[in-house]
Amino acid sequence: MRYQTYVLHLIDGTAIPMAEDYDLPAEKGIVGHFSKAAPDEIFTVGDRLLGFAYIPKSSIVYLETGEVIVR
């Protein structure tokens, strides 16, 4: 499988790494959700093992695109 990595950069300086399936259509992935989200929308980031974070869109400064990982 291939994964696209991202880093969410928050207002307080926190950087949250994340990844999603590379073959996921852009409009269904984080980039599509972020670009269409209302300013007061809450994003859920995480997994069942490490837990989840709930982040308001207004706290996200920018989304950095990383590399593609093959596993």
A tleap script that builds the chain and sets N, CA, C and O, in Angstrom:
source leaprc.protein.ff14SB
mol = sequence {
  NMET ARG TYR GLN THR TYR VAL LEU HIE LEU
  ILE ASP GLY THR ALA ILE PRO MET ALA GLU
  ASP TYR ASP LEU PRO ALA GLU LYS GLY ILE
  VAL GLY HIE PHE SER LYS ALA ALA PRO ASP
  GLU ILE PHE THR VAL GLY ASP ARG LEU LEU
  GLY PHE ALA TYR ILE PRO LYS SER SER ILE
  VAL TYR LEU GLU THR GLY GLU VAL ILE VAL
  CARG
}
set mol.1.N position { 0.831 -1.190 0.000 }
set mol.1.CA position { 0.000 0.000 0.000 }
set mol.1.C position { 0.869 1.245 0.000 }
set mol.1.O position { 2.009 1.235 0.464 }
set mol.2.N position { 0.305 2.303 -0.527 }
set mol.2.CA position { 0.996 3.594 -0.539 }
set mol.2.C position { 0.208 4.587 0.311 }
set mol.2.O position { -1.023 4.603 0.289 }
set mol.3.N position { 0.933 5.409 1.055 }
set mol.3.CA position { 0.323 6.411 1.922 }
set mol.3.C position { 0.906 7.781 1.618 }
set mol.3.O position { 2.112 7.924 1.417 }
set mol.4.N position { 0.042 8.785 1.586 }
set mol.4.CA position { 0.467 10.181 1.458 }
set mol.4.C position { 0.574 10.742 2.862 }
set mol.4.O position { -0.372 10.631 3.643 }
set mol.5.N position { 1.705 11.341 3.198 }
set mol.5.CA position { 1.864 11.922 4.526 }
set mol.5.C position { 1.572 13.418 4.491 }
set mol.5.O position { 1.761 14.084 3.472 }
set mol.6.N position { 1.114 13.921 5.615 }
set mol.6.CA position { 0.802 15.338 5.791 }
set mol.6.C position { 1.238 15.757 7.182 }
set mol.6.O position { 1.441 14.916 8.058 }
set mol.7.N position { 1.381 17.048 7.381 }
set mol.7.CA position { 1.599 17.607 8.713 }
set mol.7.C position { 0.633 18.775 8.868 }
set mol.7.O position { 0.647 19.715 8.074 }
set mol.8.N position { -0.209 18.706 9.906 }
set mol.8.CA position { -1.100 19.819 10.237 }
set mol.8.C position { -0.330 20.758 11.157 }
set mol.8.O position { 0.188 20.325 12.186 }
set mol.9.N position { -0.250 22.019 10.807 }
set mol.9.CA position { 0.425 23.017 11.634 }
set mol.9.C position { -0.644 23.878 12.302 }
set mol.9.O position { -1.468 24.503 11.635 }
set mol.10.N position { -0.611 23.896 13.631 }
set mol.10.CA position { -1.623 24.609 14.403 }
set mol.10.C position { -1.127 25.977 14.859 }
set mol.10.O position { 0.070 26.261 14.845 }
set mol.11.N position { -2.069 26.807 15.260 }
set mol.11.CA position { -1.776 28.174 15.711 }
set mol.11.C position { -0.748 28.200 16.840 }
set mol.11.O position { 0.110 29.082 16.876 }
set mol.12.N position { -0.829 27.235 17.767 }
set mol.12.CA position { 0.075 27.234 18.921 }
set mol.12.C position { 1.461 26.658 18.613 }
set mol.12.O position { 2.282 26.511 19.518 }
set mol.13.N position { 1.728 26.329 17.338 }
set mol.13.CA position { 3.031 25.802 16.948 }
set mol.13.C position { 3.108 24.284 16.905 }
set mol.13.O position { 4.116 23.728 16.469 }
set mol.14.N position { 2.063 23.612 17.351 }
set mol.14.CA position { 2.031 22.154 17.310 }
set mol.14.C position { 1.993 21.667 15.866 }
set mol.14.O position { 1.283 22.228 15.032 }
set mol.15.N position { 2.758 20.625 15.578 }
set mol.15.CA position { 2.750 19.993 14.258 }
set mol.15.C position { 2.263 18.556 14.438 }
set mol.15.O position { 2.865 17.785 15.186 }
set mol.16.N position { 1.188 18.200 13.763 }
set mol.16.CA position { 0.592 16.877 13.905 }
set mol.16.C position { 0.788 16.097 12.608 }
set mol.16.O position { 0.185 16.425 11.586 }
set mol.17.N position { 1.644 15.048 12.649 }
set mol.17.CA position { 1.828 14.234 11.448 }
set mol.17.C position { 0.630 13.319 11.238 }
set mol.17.O position { 0.016 12.850 12.196 }
set mol.18.N position { 0.310 13.076 9.993 }
set mol.18.CA position { -0.788 12.169 9.674 }
set mol.18.C position { -0.548 11.578 8.299 }
set mol.18.O position { 0.305 12.058 7.552 }
set mol.19.N position { -1.297 10.534 7.958 }
set mol.19.CA position { -1.178 9.891 6.650 }
set mol.19.C position { -2.537 9.352 6.246 }
set mol.19.O position { -3.390 9.067 7.087 }
set mol.20.N position { -2.722 9.217 4.936 }
set mol.20.CA position { -3.941 8.609 4.418 }
set mol.20.C position { -3.593 7.812 3.170 }
set mol.20.O position { -2.526 7.992 2.584 }
set mol.21.N position { -4.490 6.943 2.774 }
set mol.21.CA position { -4.301 6.106 1.596 }
set mol.21.C position { -4.017 6.982 0.379 }
set mol.21.O position { -4.777 7.907 0.089 }
set mol.22.N position { -2.945 6.700 -0.321 }
set mol.22.CA position { -2.537 7.502 -1.474 }
set mol.22.C position { -3.577 7.467 -2.590 }
set mol.22.O position { -3.743 8.452 -3.309 }
set mol.23.N position { -4.270 6.355 -2.741 }
set mol.23.CA position { -5.242 6.195 -3.823 }
set mol.23.C position { -6.615 6.791 -3.504 }
set mol.23.O position { -7.523 6.725 -4.332 }
set mol.24.N position { -6.768 7.360 -2.333 }
set mol.24.CA position { -8.022 8.008 -1.958 }
set mol.24.C position { -8.216 9.252 -2.825 }
set mol.24.O position { -7.304 10.072 -2.927 }
set mol.25.N position { -9.389 9.409 -3.452 }
set mol.25.CA position { -9.612 10.616 -4.267 }
set mol.25.C position { -9.423 11.880 -3.417 }
set mol.25.O position { -9.802 11.907 -2.246 }
set mol.26.N position { -8.845 12.906 -4.001 }
set mol.26.CA position { -8.514 14.140 -3.269 }
set mol.26.C position { -9.713 14.727 -2.538 }
set mol.26.O position { -9.577 15.187 -1.404 }
set mol.27.N position { -10.886 14.721 -3.168 }
set mol.27.CA position { -12.063 15.316 -2.531 }
set mol.27.C position { -12.535 14.530 -1.308 }
set mol.27.O position { -13.288 15.067 -0.495 }
set mol.28.N position { -12.111 13.272 -1.156 }
set mol.28.CA position { -12.501 12.467 0.004 }
set mol.28.C position { -11.420 12.434 1.073 }
set mol.28.O position { -11.646 11.909 2.164 }
set mol.29.N position { -10.262 12.982 0.778 }
set mol.29.CA position { -9.153 12.990 1.726 }
set mol.29.C position { -9.114 14.270 2.543 }
set mol.29.O position { -10.030 15.089 2.484 }
set mol.30.N position { -8.046 14.429 3.304 }
set mol.30.CA position { -7.908 15.586 4.191 }
set mol.30.C position { -7.862 16.897 3.414 }
set mol.30.O position { -8.405 17.901 3.875 }
set mol.31.N position { -7.231 16.907 2.254 }
set mol.31.CA position { -7.146 18.144 1.468 }
set mol.31.C position { -8.538 18.579 1.013 }
set mol.31.O position { -8.878 19.758 1.102 }
set mol.32.N position { -9.336 17.642 0.530 }
set mol.32.CA position { -10.696 17.956 0.101 }
set mol.32.C position { -11.571 18.415 1.250 }
set mol.32.O position { -12.325 19.378 1.116 }
set mol.33.N position { -11.473 17.718 2.394 }
set mol.33.CA position { -12.262 18.114 3.567 }
set mol.33.C position { -11.840 19.491 4.074 }
set mol.33.O position { -12.683 20.313 4.432 }
set mol.34.N position { -10.536 19.735 4.104 }
set mol.34.CA position { -10.032 21.007 4.610 }
set mol.34.C position { -10.484 22.173 3.736 }
set mol.34.O position { -10.895 23.213 4.251 }
set mol.35.N position { -10.410 22.004 2.428 }
set mol.35.CA position { -10.761 23.108 1.528 }
set mol.35.C position { -12.252 23.414 1.518 }
set mol.35.O position { -12.643 24.545 1.232 }
set mol.36.N position { -13.097 22.424 1.826 }
set mol.36.CA position { -14.549 22.625 1.815 }
set mol.36.C position { -15.135 22.921 3.194 }
set mol.36.O position { -16.306 23.285 3.299 }
set mol.37.N position { -14.346 22.771 4.239 }
set mol.37.CA position { -14.857 22.873 5.605 }
set mol.37.C position { -15.213 24.309 5.989 }
set mol.37.O position { -14.555 25.269 5.588 }
set mol.38.N position { -16.266 24.412 6.770 }
set mol.38.CA position { -16.654 25.701 7.341 }
set mol.38.C position { -15.627 26.090 8.411 }
set mol.38.O position { -14.970 25.213 8.972 }
set mol.39.N position { -15.480 27.381 8.701 }
set mol.39.CA position { -14.491 27.824 9.694 }
set mol.39.C position { -14.690 27.215 11.083 }
set mol.39.O position { -13.729 27.086 11.841 }
set mol.40.N position { -15.918 26.841 11.424 }
set mol.40.CA position { -16.180 26.282 12.754 }
set mol.40.C position { -16.217 24.752 12.768 }
set mol.40.O position { -16.586 24.160 13.782 }
set mol.41.N position { -15.847 24.110 11.675 }
set mol.41.CA position { -15.861 22.646 11.609 }
set mol.41.C position { -14.733 22.058 12.453 }
set mol.41.O position { -13.669 22.662 12.597 }
set mol.42.N position { -14.982 20.869 13.010 }
set mol.42.CA position { -14.009 20.161 13.835 }
set mol.42.C position { -13.467 18.969 13.047 }
set mol.42.O position { -14.242 18.178 12.508 }
set mol.43.N position { -12.143 18.837 12.980 }
set mol.43.CA position { -11.503 17.699 12.329 }
set mol.43.C position { -11.126 16.670 13.383 }
set mol.43.O position { -10.652 17.029 14.460 }
set mol.44.N position { -11.334 15.398 13.080 }
set mol.44.CA position { -10.921 14.302 13.939 }
set mol.44.C position { -9.693 13.665 13.308 }
set mol.44.O position { -9.748 13.201 12.169 }
set mol.45.N position { -8.588 13.640 14.039 }
set mol.45.CA position { -7.328 13.101 13.534 }
set mol.45.C position { -6.835 12.054 14.517 }
set mol.45.O position { -6.815 12.305 15.722 }
set mol.46.N position { -6.435 10.882 14.027 }
set mol.46.CA position { -5.872 9.858 14.897 }
set mol.46.C position { -6.210 8.465 14.433 }
set mol.46.O position { -6.638 8.245 13.301 }
set mol.47.N position { -6.005 7.517 15.350 }
set mol.47.CA position { -6.341 6.126 15.066 }
set mol.47.C position { -6.744 5.429 16.359 }
set mol.47.O position { -6.621 5.988 17.449 }
set mol.48.N position { -7.226 4.199 16.217 }
set mol.48.CA position { -7.728 3.463 17.380 }
set mol.48.C position { -6.633 3.101 18.369 }
set mol.48.O position { -6.907 2.939 19.559 }
set mol.49.N position { -5.408 2.973 17.903 }
set mol.49.CA position { -4.312 2.587 18.784 }
set mol.49.C position { -3.804 3.762 19.623 }
set mol.49.O position { -3.641 3.638 20.837 }
set mol.50.N position { -3.558 4.891 18.977 }
set mol.50.CA position { -2.965 6.042 19.666 }
set mol.50.C position { -3.972 7.060 20.164 }
set mol.50.O position { -3.626 7.956 20.933 }
set mol.51.N position { -5.215 6.927 19.730 }
set mol.51.CA position { -6.247 7.857 20.157 }
set mol.51.C position { -6.519 8.930 19.119 }
set mol.51.O position { -5.900 8.960 18.056 }
set mol.52.N position { -7.447 9.801 19.443 }
set mol.52.CA position { -7.900 10.815 18.501 }
set mol.52.C position { -7.730 12.215 19.078 }
set mol.52.O position { -7.756 12.418 20.292 }
set mol.53.N position { -7.556 13.166 18.178 }
set mol.53.CA position { -7.537 14.581 18.545 }
set mol.53.C position { -8.655 15.262 17.774 }
set mol.53.O position { -8.900 14.935 16.612 }
set mol.54.N position { -9.324 16.193 18.402 }
set mol.54.CA position { -10.400 16.955 17.772 }
set mol.54.C position { -9.901 18.380 17.604 }
set mol.54.O position { -9.645 19.080 18.583 }
set mol.55.N position { -9.766 18.802 16.351 }
set mol.55.CA position { -9.114 20.073 16.048 }
set mol.55.C position { -10.052 20.977 15.259 }
set mol.55.O position { -10.494 20.597 14.174 }
set mol.56.N position { -10.370 22.166 15.776 }
set mol.56.CA position { -11.182 23.109 15.003 }
set mol.56.C position { -10.400 23.608 13.786 }
set mol.56.O position { -9.195 23.843 13.875 }
set mol.57.N position { -11.076 23.765 12.665 }
set mol.57.CA position { -10.408 24.273 11.456 }
set mol.57.C position { -9.750 25.617 11.738 }
set mol.57.O position { -8.687 25.915 11.193 }
set mol.58.N position { -10.368 26.418 12.577 }
set mol.58.CA position { -9.823 27.740 12.884 }
set mol.58.C position { -8.463 27.670 13.587 }
set mol.58.O position { -7.748 28.671 13.634 }
set mol.59.N position { -8.093 26.496 14.137 }
set mol.59.CA position { -6.794 26.328 14.796 }
set mol.59.C position { -5.706 25.848 13.847 }
set mol.59.O position { -4.534 25.805 14.221 }
set mol.60.N position { -6.080 25.487 12.623 }
set mol.60.CA position { -5.110 24.988 11.648 }
set mol.60.C position { -4.585 26.157 10.819 }
set mol.60.O position { -5.352 26.846 10.147 }
set mol.61.N position { -3.278 26.371 10.872 }
set mol.61.CA position { -2.655 27.449 10.105 }
set mol.61.C position { -2.465 26.997 8.661 }
set mol.61.O position { -2.848 27.699 7.725 }
set mol.62.N position { -1.870 25.820 8.489 }
set mol.62.CA position { -1.712 25.275 7.141 }
set mol.62.C position { -1.488 23.773 7.192 }
set mol.62.O position { -1.178 23.205 8.240 }
set mol.63.N position { -1.651 23.149 6.043 }
set mol.63.CA position { -1.482 21.715 5.863 }
set mol.63.C position { -0.279 21.502 4.947 }
set mol.63.O position { -0.279 21.944 3.799 }
set mol.64.N position { 0.734 20.829 5.457 }
set mol.64.CA position { 1.953 20.568 4.684 }
set mol.64.C position { 1.882 19.172 4.075 }
set mol.64.O position { 1.619 18.195 4.775 }
set mol.65.N position { 2.117 19.085 2.781 }
set mol.65.CA position { 2.142 17.793 2.104 }
set mol.65.C position { 3.528 17.192 2.241 }
set mol.65.O position { 4.534 17.862 2.008 }
set mol.66.N position { 3.570 15.926 2.622 }
set mol.66.CA position { 4.850 15.239 2.786 }
set mol.66.C position { 5.107 14.259 1.662 }
set mol.66.O position { 4.694 14.467 0.521 }
set mol.67.N position { 5.795 13.194 2.007 }
set mol.67.CA position { 6.188 12.210 1.009 }
set mol.67.C position { 5.167 11.086 0.887 }
set mol.67.O position { 4.229 10.990 1.679 }
set mol.68.N position { 5.365 10.247 -0.109 }
set mol.68.CA position { 4.553 9.051 -0.287 }
set mol.68.C position { 5.358 7.879 0.260 }
set mol.68.O position { 6.510 7.674 -0.121 }
set mol.69.N position { 4.743 7.112 1.157 }
set mol.69.CA position { 5.390 5.966 1.784 }
set mol.69.C position { 4.788 4.696 1.202 }
set mol.69.O position { 3.568 4.580 1.086 }
set mol.70.N position { 5.639 3.744 0.838 }
set mol.70.CA position { 5.176 2.456 0.319 }
set mol.70.C position { 5.428 1.404 1.388 }
set mol.70.O position { 6.545 1.265 1.886 }
set mol.71.N position { 4.371 0.658 1.739 }
set mol.71.CA position { 4.506 -0.417 2.742 }
set mol.71.C position { 3.845 -1.658 2.251 }
set mol.71.O position { 3.846 -2.675 2.945 }
savepdb mol mol.pdb
quit
